[in-house]
């Protein structure tokens, strides 16, 4: 089940402000995800699309989606990324996600590997 409407990002709200507004327990998870996205996909710009923070370069790359008990990193072309550690979940034509339950999850090596792969795929 997705987050209630009041947990969505406001129009043009910076993702870091969104994380602060969320507070605990999921705000720190969003903040950690944002930090990793900004570090590993530096060319992408953040905006709010469909009520969630989204980063795009040559196309949509990744979004941060808040659920009741976790945060998803949604990779728009995730089905086409290398996934040797099986970090990406989902069965859609393009979209894949990684569930984050705590801030430290955003810093796991397999998450960073997918972020780097998404950056490379968008730049290439």
ABEGO torsion letter per residue (X at the ends): XBBBAAABBBBGBBAAAAAAAAEOAAAAAAAAAAAAAAAABAABBBBBBGGBBBBBBABBABBBBBBAABBBBBBAAAAABBBAAGABBEABAABBBBBBABAAAAABAAAAAAAAAAAAAAAX
